[in-house]
Amino acid sequence: MKVKVTKAIAAVALAVALQVPALAIPQRDQTILSGIAKEMFAKDTLSVRGQKNALKKEGRPLGLYSATPAIVFRSGYQDLPSQTQAEWAYDLHDFVVARGGGLENYAKYVEEQAERLKRPQIPAYRTFSKELPDPYDPLDRCYVSYSERKKFADEWWSARDEGYNTALAKDWWLNDAILDGTNLWHRWEMTYLRSADREAMRTAELNQLVKKK
């Protein structure tokens, strides 16, 4: 009974974060979820992510080793079941897409920018565009800020718990979860959705998240 109640609460929390009715939340695609779980043990993923409870002689502890300097996770997040981490990565991505981010929206923004550039440009825009951010830049438009993700993460983990509610350093947990969830989805895309656009977008995304922007 306790497990059912916990899952129900998690569903409601996710619904609130995504601003959709609880009953309208789609079931996770089990094929994708399975793919994320498999990526955790792929050689290339282990090289940039490490693994849970890794012995020093056998591997590196869970972290983000594509960052400079490398980040080693220090919270209770690193000890969670792989299934929980896979589900988190899946739901985090759903949240990002709902907020206008993700590869799905990036492709649309690239097309819109291409169409805009076909039209005559306002001289004043050309003059200031070198100094001001381009409001039509696909990378900027598809980026969902760290603060937005952190708010969603707090709601998600508060409902899911898994030890989060009694953690002494919740900020560490949230940071580890945000970086790892994004990285896991990134690795899944590399394997199942190969795209040149993805590489530039996801690298830029992780760099911004590491800086907590």
C-alpha positions as CSV (number, residue, x, y, z in Angstrom):
1,M,0.0,0.0,0.0
2,K,2.8,2.4,0.9
3,V,4.5,1.9,-2.5
4,K,1.2,2.6,-4.3
5,V,0.7,5.8,-2.3
6,T,4.2,7.0,-3.0
7,K,3.8,6.4,-6.7
8,A,0.5,8.3,-6.7
9,I,2.1,11.3,-4.9
10,A,5.0,11.3,-7.4
11,A,2.5,11.3,-10.2
12,V,0.7,14.3,-8.8
13,A,4.0,16.2,-8.2
14,L,5.1,15.6,-11.7
15,A,1.7,16.7,-13.0
16,V,2.0,20.0,-11.1
17,A,5.5,20.6,-12.3
18,L,4.5,20.0,-15.9
19,Q,1.2,21.8,-15.4
20,V,-0.9,19.0,-16.7
21,P,-3.7,17.0,-15.1
22,A,-2.4,14.0,-13.0
23,L,-4.4,11.5,-15.0
24,A,-3.1,12.9,-18.3
25,I,0.5,11.9,-17.5
26,P,1.6,9.4,-20.1
27,Q,3.2,6.1,-19.1
28,R,6.9,6.1,-19.5
29,D,8.0,4.4,-22.7
30,Q,9.5,1.2,-21.5
31,T,11.7,0.8,-24.5
32,I,13.4,4.1,-23.9
33,L,13.6,3.5,-20.2
34,S,15.3,0.2,-20.9
35,G,17.7,1.9,-23.2
36,I,18.7,4.4,-20.6
37,A,19.3,1.6,-18.1
38,K,21.5,-0.2,-20.6
39,E,23.5,2.9,-21.3
40,M,24.6,3.0,-17.6
41,F,26.8,-0.1,-18.3
42,A,28.0,0.9,-21.7
43,K,31.8,1.3,-21.9
44,D,31.6,4.8,-23.3
45,T,29.1,5.9,-20.7
46,L,31.2,4.5,-17.9
47,S,34.1,6.5,-19.0
48,V,32.2,9.8,-18.6
49,R,29.9,8.8,-15.8
50,G,31.6,6.2,-13.6
51,Q,29.5,3.8,-11.7
52,K,27.8,3.2,-8.4
53,N,30.0,1.8,-5.5
54,A,33.0,1.5,-7.8
55,L,36.1,0.2,-6.2
56,K,39.2,2.4,-6.8
57,K,41.0,-0.5,-8.6
58,E,38.0,-1.3,-10.8
59,G,36.5,2.0,-11.8
60,R,35.5,5.5,-10.8
61,P,32.7,6.5,-8.5
62,L,29.6,8.1,-10.0
63,G,30.1,11.6,-11.4
64,L,30.5,13.7,-14.5
65,Y,33.9,13.2,-15.9
66,S,33.3,15.1,-19.2
67,A,33.4,18.3,-17.1
68,T,36.6,20.2,-16.4
69,P,37.5,19.7,-13.7
70,A,35.7,16.4,-13.3
71,I,32.8,16.3,-10.8
72,V,32.4,13.4,-8.4
73,F,29.0,13.0,-6.8
74,R,28.9,13.2,-3.0
75,S,25.2,12.9,-2.1
76,G,22.9,9.9,-1.4
77,Y,21.8,10.1,-5.1
78,Q,24.8,8.1,-6.1
79,D,23.6,5.1,-4.1
80,L,20.1,4.9,-5.6
81,P,18.9,1.9,-7.6
82,S,19.7,2.2,-11.4
83,Q,16.0,2.0,-12.2
84,T,15.3,5.0,-10.1
85,Q,18.0,7.0,-11.8
86,A,16.8,5.9,-15.2
87,E,13.2,7.0,-14.4
88,W,14.5,10.3,-13.1
89,A,16.5,11.0,-16.3
90,Y,13.3,10.2,-18.3
91,D,11.1,12.5,-16.3
92,L,13.6,15.3,-16.2
93,H,13.8,15.2,-20.0
94,D,10.0,15.3,-20.2
95,F,10.0,18.4,-18.0
96,V,12.7,20.0,-20.2
97,V,10.8,19.4,-23.4
98,A,7.6,20.8,-21.8
99,R,9.5,24.0,-21.0
100,G,10.6,24.3,-24.6
101,G,14.0,22.5,-24.4
102,G,15.4,19.3,-25.7
103,L,16.4,18.0,-29.1
104,E,12.8,17.9,-30.2
105,N,12.4,21.7,-29.8
106,Y,15.9,22.5,-31.0
107,A,15.2,21.1,-34.5
108,K,12.1,23.3,-34.7
109,Y,14.0,26.4,-33.6
110,V,16.7,25.8,-36.2
111,E,14.1,25.7,-38.9
112,E,12.5,28.9,-37.6
113,Q,15.8,30.7,-37.5
114,A,16.5,29.6,-41.1
115,E,13.1,31.0,-42.2
116,R,13.7,34.3,-40.4
117,L,17.1,34.7,-42.0
118,K,15.4,34.5,-45.4
119,R,13.5,37.7,-44.7
120,P,15.0,41.2,-44.9
121,Q,16.6,42.1,-41.6
122,I,16.0,45.4,-39.7
123,P,19.2,47.5,-40.0
124,A,19.2,48.3,-36.3
125,Y,19.1,44.6,-35.4
126,R,22.2,44.0,-37.6
127,T,23.9,46.9,-35.9
128,F,23.4,45.6,-32.3
129,S,23.3,41.9,-33.0
130,K,27.1,41.6,-32.5
131,E,26.8,42.9,-28.9
132,L,23.4,41.6,-27.8
133,P,22.3,37.9,-27.6
134,D,20.4,36.7,-30.6
135,P,16.8,36.1,-29.4
136,Y,16.3,33.6,-32.2
137,D,19.5,31.5,-31.3
138,P,18.3,27.9,-31.2
139,L,20.7,27.0,-28.4
140,D,19.5,29.8,-26.2
141,R,15.8,29.1,-26.9
142,C,16.0,25.4,-26.0
143,Y,18.0,25.9,-22.8
144,V,16.0,25.4,-19.6
145,S,17.7,27.2,-16.7
146,Y,19.3,25.4,-13.8
147,S,17.0,27.1,-11.4
148,E,13.9,25.8,-13.2
149,R,15.3,22.3,-13.2
150,K,16.2,22.5,-9.5
151,K,12.7,23.5,-8.6
152,F,11.3,20.5,-10.6
153,A,13.9,18.2,-9.1
154,D,13.0,19.3,-5.5
155,E,9.4,18.5,-6.2
156,W,10.1,15.2,-7.9
157,W,12.5,13.9,-5.2
158,S,10.3,15.2,-2.3
159,A,7.5,13.0,-3.7
160,R,9.7,10.1,-4.6
161,D,11.8,10.4,-1.4
162,E,14.4,7.5,-1.7
163,G,16.1,9.2,1.3
164,Y,16.0,12.7,-0.2
165,N,13.6,14.1,2.5
166,T,16.1,13.2,5.3
167,A,19.2,14.1,3.4
168,L,21.5,16.7,5.2
169,A,22.8,18.3,2.0
170,K,19.8,18.4,-0.4
171,D,21.5,20.9,-2.7
172,W,24.2,18.4,-3.3
173,W,21.6,15.7,-4.1
174,L,19.7,18.0,-6.5
175,N,22.9,19.1,-8.3
176,D,24.1,15.5,-8.7
177,A,20.6,14.4,-9.9
178,I,20.4,17.3,-12.5
179,L,23.8,16.7,-13.9
180,D,23.4,12.9,-14.0
181,G,19.9,12.9,-15.4
182,T,20.9,15.2,-18.2
183,N,24.0,13.2,-18.9
184,L,22.2,9.9,-19.0
185,W,19.6,11.3,-21.4
186,H,22.5,12.7,-23.5
187,R,24.1,9.2,-23.6
188,W,20.8,7.6,-24.6
189,E,20.5,10.1,-27.5
190,M,24.0,9.4,-28.6
191,T,23.2,5.7,-29.0
192,Y,19.6,5.8,-30.3
193,L,19.1,9.3,-31.9
194,R,22.4,10.0,-33.6
195,S,22.5,13.6,-34.8
196,A,25.2,16.2,-35.4
197,D,22.9,18.9,-34.0
198,R,22.6,16.9,-30.7
199,E,26.3,17.0,-30.0
200,A,26.6,20.8,-30.0
201,M,23.3,21.3,-28.2
202,R,23.9,18.8,-25.4
203,T,27.5,19.8,-24.8
204,A,26.4,23.5,-24.5
205,E,23.6,22.4,-22.2
206,L,25.8,20.4,-19.8
207,N,28.4,23.2,-19.7
208,Q,25.7,25.7,-18.6
209,L,24.3,23.3,-16.0
210,V,27.8,22.7,-14.5
211,K,27.9,26.5,-14.0
212,K,24.4,26.4,-12.5
213,K,23.1,29.0,-14.9
